[in-house]
């Protein structure tokens, strides 16, 4: 056997092992809702949120769910949710009015913590660095992204004065709640007229903007999600209006202290991806309406493992449980 054929055989066998290593188990819920908000607390507890003011919570790792339609908010689209236990969670509503609600009793009651009736307000995503310190990202108003901050666990919210400037027709996508990631810094990825990654320290915000070579230029294109793991930042996106197109749907950053060295993967995901999540080691999971993809080499090559449509994938903050959620009430457990 020639060396080229041997190398090809090794690559194919490795891909086969990768494909067999993951198992997606759909969880039938028979619900009509579209889910985009997902927060996995640990290996037992997770919350999901979506259209028609609908919220679900599981306490057994995703196998069974308790559902509610939040009274008075039946027309809300809850695009993102952040949970801290099976009793405490915060949810944001996109569209108008824009709401941030909080529960501390497992959803028996919800309290309005932020409200704007002005149609200029559209909330996209939420993330927390710890239980007390969190941010909510909204579409630009007067050429500046809306960025809200809480320092008391979501009880009160204030506008970040030094939020990042937005280019003309640039926006963030409320597709999976992961265009915003808060770690030891704030990271935002954008699309529309321009695809960029915006980063800032948590305190005393000062923003650095880097252009991304993802397809942009229209309202449906750009960077949709970012995830960090093992010294890398993976960005996915594409064109949700033409979700089978595989042009510019992933980008890889290698992180060296505070600098980024970017590159395009050797082979990207199969079509538009609305969410990417770090799993472990060099493994990343991404999903979107054309299907779900996995990379086991830090984002350089991707393999499609499922063709069903999902909007969001999340791994437990404390644990290994991985869940996905999507349109028409779709929920699934992913095993690695």
Phi, psi and omega per residue, in radians:
X1 nan 2.265 3.125
X2 -1.205 2.779 -3.075
X3 -1.103 -0.635 -3.140
X4 -1.154 -0.747 3.119
X5 -1.153 -0.627 3.127
X6 -1.128 -0.785 3.136
X7 -1.091 -0.744 3.127
X8 -1.079 -0.722 3.132
X9 -1.096 -0.741 3.124
X10 -1.078 -0.741 3.131
X11 -1.101 -0.770 -3.132
X12 -1.145 -0.721 3.110
X13 -1.134 -0.697 3.114
X14 -1.098 -0.707 3.118
X15 -1.116 -0.695 3.116
X16 -1.113 -0.734 3.089
X17 -1.077 -0.723 3.134
X18 -1.056 -0.798 -3.087
X19 -1.132 -0.588 -3.113
X20 -1.407 -0.249 -3.033
X21 -1.357 -0.311 -3.112
X22 -1.950 2.519 3.097
X23 -2.350 2.171 3.122
X24 -1.810 2.119 -3.135
X25 -1.964 1.816 3.098
X26 -1.118 2.497 3.104
X27 -1.967 1.880 -3.063
X28 -1.245 2.164 -3.140
X29 -2.118 -0.273 3.127
X30 0.942 0.807 3.115
X31 -2.043 2.590 -3.107
X32 -1.535 -0.060 -2.951
X33 -1.329 2.670 2.955
X34 -1.674 2.177 -3.109
X35 -1.881 2.259 3.053
X36 -2.257 -0.362 3.087
X37 -1.601 2.273 -3.135
X38 -2.612 2.274 3.099
X39 -2.399 2.049 -3.109
X40 -1.840 1.921 -3.033
X41 -1.351 -0.887 -3.139
X42 -2.680 -2.854 -3.069
X43 -1.262 -0.106 3.126
X44 -2.023 -0.691 -2.938
X45 -1.828 2.302 3.027
X46 -2.671 2.690 3.089
X47 -2.184 2.590 3.073
X48 -2.357 2.603 -3.115
X49 -2.459 2.714 -3.115
X50 -2.941 -2.599 -3.034
X51 -1.266 2.876 3.120
X52 1.003 0.595 3.081
X53 1.065 0.539 -3.006
X54 -1.696 2.362 3.123
X55 -2.392 2.433 3.089
X56 -2.249 2.647 3.089
X57 -2.384 2.412 3.051
X58 -2.044 2.545 3.105
X59 -2.153 0.154 -3.132
X60 -2.297 0.633 3.053
X61 1.324 0.382 3.034
X62 1.753 -0.088 -3.079
X63 -1.308 -0.664 3.077
X64 -2.278 2.606 -3.051
X65 -2.316 2.561 2.984
X66 -1.829 2.227 -3.012
X67 -1.984 2.643 3.027
X68 -2.638 2.623 2.952
X69 -1.910 1.980 -2.995
X70 -1.102 2.096 -3.069
X71 -1.075 2.264 -3.128
X72 1.590 -0.157 -3.095
X73 -2.224 0.546 -3.053
X74 -1.134 -0.360 -3.140
X75 -1.709 0.053 -3.090
X76 -1.412 2.587 3.018
X77 -1.904 1.773 -3.102
X78 -1.440 1.641 -2.994
X79 -1.397 -0.329 3.114
X80 -2.645 2.655 -3.137
X81 -2.506 2.494 3.081
X82 -2.209 2.113 -3.102
X83 -2.041 2.605 -3.136
X84 -2.077 -0.296 3.116
X85 -2.883 -2.996 3.085
X86 -1.426 -0.009 3.109
X87 -2.028 -0.425 -3.009
X88 -2.038 2.190 3.137
X89 -2.714 2.736 3.096
X90 -2.216 2.409 -3.108
X91 -2.306 2.551 3.084
X92 -2.025 2.530 3.106
X93 -1.943 2.151 3.063
X94 -1.425 2.898 -3.121
X95 1.476 -2.889 -3.083
X96 -2.145 2.264 -0.005
X97 -1.227 2.717 3.050
X98 -1.618 2.207 -3.080
X99 -2.207 2.623 2.812
X100 -2.155 2.133 -3.130
X101 -2.048 2.688 3.117
X102 -2.393 2.475 3.005
X103 -2.178 2.547 3.044
X104 -2.184 0.155 -3.111
X105 -2.249 0.575 3.083
X106 1.301 0.291 3.118
X107 1.705 0.017 3.075
X108 -1.062 -0.654 3.075
X109 -2.445 2.594 3.111
X110 -2.218 2.457 -3.129
X111 -2.054 2.348 3.074
X112 -1.258 2.160 3.112
X113 -1.901 -0.269 3.118
X114 -2.769 2.432 -3.110
X115 -2.648 2.332 3.039
X116 -2.423 2.207 3.134
X117 -1.645 -0.229 3.093
X118 -1.086 2.230 -3.090
X119 -1.185 -0.161 3.075
X120 -1.225 -0.324 -3.078
X121 -1.550 2.122 3.074
X122 -2.432 1.952 -3.059
X123 -1.524 2.319 -3.017
X124 -1.851 -0.730 -2.965
X125 -2.810 2.823 -3.136
X126 -2.524 2.502 3.045
X127 -2.742 2.743 -3.085
X128 -2.214 2.490 3.004
X129 -1.446 -0.542 3.014
X130 -2.705 -3.098 -3.023
X131 -1.080 -0.448 -3.084
X132 -1.641 -0.611 -2.939
X133 -1.867 1.978 -3.114
X134 -2.487 2.921 -3.117
X135 -2.377 2.606 2.978
X136 -2.155 2.295 3.136
X137 -1.801 2.396 3.073
X138 -2.267 2.896 3.120
X139 -1.060 2.733 -3.095
X140 -1.071 2.488 3.005
X141 -2.245 2.150 -3.093
X142 0.955 0.815 3.030
X143 1.164 0.394 3.082
X144 -2.440 2.316 3.102
X145 -1.062 2.430 3.011
X146 -1.327 2.205 3.084
X147 -2.351 2.048 3.117
X148 -1.818 2.611 -3.095
X149 -2.338 2.461 2.988
X150 -2.151 2.478 3.076
X151 -2.065 0.104 -3.080
X152 -2.316 0.682 3.057
X153 1.227 0.490 3.092
X154 1.559 0.085 3.116
X155 -1.222 -0.711 3.107
X156 -2.332 2.642 -3.109
X157 -2.308 2.431 3.095
X158 -2.289 2.690 3.141
X159 -1.382 2.253 3.050
X160 -1.253 2.081 -3.064
X161 -1.149 -0.774 -3.083
X162 -1.648 0.969 3.058
X163 -1.308 2.789 -3.074
X164 -1.231 2.532 3.055
X165 -1.254 2.577 3.118
X166 -1.950 2.432 3.039
X167 -1.304 2.874 -3.123
X168 -1.041 2.226 3.121
X169 1.130 0.334 3.025
X170 -1.576 2.519 -3.138
X171 -2.700 3.034 3.018
X172 -1.899 2.711 -3.066
X173 -1.795 2.211 3.095
X174 -1.544 1.006 -3.002
X175 -1.740 -0.519 -3.078
X176 -2.667 0.051 -3.100
X177 1.306 0.203 -3.047
X178 -2.108 0.291 2.940
X179 -1.322 -0.218 3.049
X180 -2.067 2.209 3.022
X181 -2.254 2.318 3.136
X182 -2.071 1.995 3.091
X183 -2.121 -2.040 2.964
X184 -1.542 0.109 3.059
X185 -2.663 3.031 3.068
X186 -1.787 2.289 3.102
X187 -2.254 2.297 3.109
X188 -2.233 2.365 2.987
X189 -2.019 2.540 -2.961
X190 -2.270 3.009 3.092
X191 -2.703 -2.732 -3.033
X192 1.522 -2.136 -3.132
X193 -1.181 -0.501 -3.100
X194 -2.517 2.525 3.009
X195 -1.817 2.099 -3.118
X196 -2.466 2.807 2.940
X197 -2.017 2.206 -3.103
X198 -1.995 2.234 -3.106
X199 -2.290 2.607 -3.132
X200 -2.731 2.659 2.947
X201 -1.069 2.739 3.124
X202 -1.128 -0.711 -3.101
X203 -1.870 2.543 -3.135
X204 0.907 1.141 -2.989
X205 -1.019 2.236 3.001
X206 -2.371 2.149 -2.908
X207 -1.759 2.417 2.997
X208 -2.000 2.253 -3.108
X209 -2.004 2.305 3.111
X210 -2.242 2.225 3.110
X211 -1.244 2.555 3.139
X212 -1.997 2.523 -3.130
X213 -1.501 0.606 3.049
X214 -1.528 2.627 3.128
X215 -1.023 2.233 3.100
X216 -2.485 -2.853 3.100
X217 1.847 -0.228 3.048
X218 -2.318 2.904 -3.040
X219 -1.157 -0.318 -3.080
X220 -1.721 0.022 -3.023
X221 -2.015 2.702 3.002
X222 2.400 -2.780 3.113
X223 -1.580 2.257 -3.068
X224 -1.918 -0.447 -2.985
X225 -2.724 2.622 3.088
X226 -2.417 2.523 3.084
X227 -2.457 2.586 -3.119
X228 -2.045 2.455 3.066
X229 -3.098 2.404 3.050
X230 0.955 0.749 3.084
X231 1.335 0.265 -3.116
X232 -2.311 2.655 3.000
X233 -2.067 2.158 3.122
X234 -1.890 2.281 -3.138
X235 -2.096 2.281 3.094
X236 -2.193 2.809 3.122
X237 3.104 -2.300 -3.112
X238 2.201 -2.443 -3.075
X239 -2.280 1.807 -3.054
X240 -1.189 -0.351 3.111
X241 -1.359 -0.367 3.077
X242 -2.328 1.235 -2.886
X243 -1.269 -0.169 3.096
X244 -1.477 -0.241 3.134
X245 -1.161 2.367 -3.099
X246 -1.841 0.218 3.136
X247 -1.359 2.234 3.007
X248 0.939 0.976 3.137
X249 -1.894 0.055 3.087
X250 -2.732 2.649 3.101
X251 -2.609 2.559 -3.024
X252 -2.119 2.299 3.009
X253 -2.042 2.309 2.932
X254 -1.703 2.231 -3.027
X255 -1.682 2.165 3.082
X256 -2.178 1.714 -3.045
X257 1.078 -1.912 -3.122
X258 -1.909 0.053 -3.108
X259 -1.812 2.778 -3.125
X260 -2.147 2.390 2.980
X261 -2.062 1.987 -2.996
X262 -1.727 2.723 3.049
X263 -2.749 2.735 3.064
X264 -1.561 2.342 -3.132
X265 -1.017 2.689 3.075
X266 -1.114 -0.671 3.017
X267 -2.526 2.181 -3.054
X268 -1.629 -3.121 3.083
X269 -1.094 2.784 -3.118
X270 -1.483 1.431 3.079
X271 1.776 3.130 -3.120
X272 -0.954 2.361 3.110
X273 -2.217 2.234 -3.099
X274 -1.649 -0.201 -3.070
X275 -2.662 2.504 3.004
X276 -2.349 2.509 -3.096
X277 -2.440 2.413 3.050
X278 -1.393 2.326 -3.104
X279 -1.818 -1.091 -3.139
X280 -3.036 2.773 3.083
X281 0.882 -2.135 3.076
X282 -1.785 0.305 -3.033
X283 -1.700 2.234 3.049
X284 -2.209 2.559 3.101
X285 -2.066 2.361 3.049
X286 -2.310 2.707 -3.136
X287 -2.609 2.819 3.126
X288 -3.019 -3.040 -3.095
X289 -1.107 -0.491 3.110
X290 -1.466 -0.134 3.138
X291 2.443 -3.046 -3.042
X292 -2.036 2.459 -3.069
X293 -2.285 2.696 3.138
X294 -2.298 2.442 2.949
X295 -2.082 2.286 3.099
X296 -1.950 0.155 3.138
X297 -2.184 0.628 3.057
X298 1.288 0.409 3.055
X299 1.714 0.024 -3.108
X300 -1.359 -0.665 3.070
X301 -2.318 2.557 -3.080
X302 -2.212 2.552 3.136
X303 -2.231 2.271 3.105
X304 -1.332 2.245 -3.102
X305 -2.021 -0.146 -3.115
X306 -2.828 2.534 -3.089
X307 -1.814 -0.054 3.125
X308 -1.240 2.683 -3.119
X309 -1.496 2.222 3.003
X310 -2.383 2.773 3.138
X311 -1.825 -0.537 -2.969
X312 -2.568 2.534 3.033
X313 -2.331 2.419 -3.119
X314 -2.504 2.501 3.031
X315 -1.810 2.629 -3.140
X316 -1.006 2.422 3.040
X317 -1.101 -0.659 3.113
X318 -2.265 1.571 -3.095
X319 2.465 -2.909 -3.058
X320 -2.100 -0.004 -3.125
X321 -1.099 2.305 3.092
X322 -2.154 2.208 3.139
X323 -2.163 2.732 3.016
X324 -2.306 2.687 3.122
X325 -2.524 2.684 -3.099
X326 -2.779 -2.771 -3.125
X327 -1.294 2.868 3.118
X328 0.951 0.631 3.066
X329 1.246 0.280 -3.065
X330 -1.220 2.305 3.013
X331 -2.384 2.607 3.139
X332 -2.695 2.652 3.021
X333 -1.828 2.334 3.133
X334 -1.969 2.183 3.115
X335 -1.858 2.350 3.096
X336 -1.972 nan nan
